[in-house]
């Protein structure tokens, strides 16, 4: 769920999701409720009607995590529910980042056309075994979920902007992709090859992202992740990001499909 949909927007979004449908071989839709929704009761009613009327096999519902009673309320739509994850959203005023000490062996570069094969190689490593919301649903293939991350990374890198962090001896070891709108740049996905975790490289990737936003005249750098991903959130806090909200994810599955 993008920053615009979750944090800066105020409208409920109800839509089909053809990419997920194609990836998993089941029909998918999405119902997304932003943190700043003006009338939560009306929003819940709208989502319930959508769940009742929509014919999709799986509806991915995302709603403000503070609405702790919604999971029980969603049971009234006649679907089986899977509690999938919680997303946390963070922001940084560009220019306020606490940058790491430069290292001769680590460098970053910005590109709007990274090789698709490089993106696939990096993302496949970065997100192998990662606990995303798809893995909560026993109907969904973890291999297809990882392929979805690769597809997302390739599409984002091709359409928007990418920052690649490299090690002098090992080549490209990490990647971030960003999308910019109205002086707000959102990091779509970011990570470091798993063998390079805990080596102080990730802050350099964040600094590369901040540099790119500074150069483009942006004012805000934002990012999100699953709540369980505490290591990366500690890195964000050390760099200067601050948390601004959380969103819960529920899979509302058509009756009779879950084992």
Helices and strands as residue ranges (DSSP letters): H 3-3, I 4-8, E 13-16, H 18-24, E 28-32, H 40-53, E 58-64, H 70-74, G 75-77, E 80-93, E 106-111, H 116-126, G 133-136, H 142-159, E 161-167, E 171-181, E 184-192, G 194-196, H 202-216, E 220-226, H 230-239, E 242-253
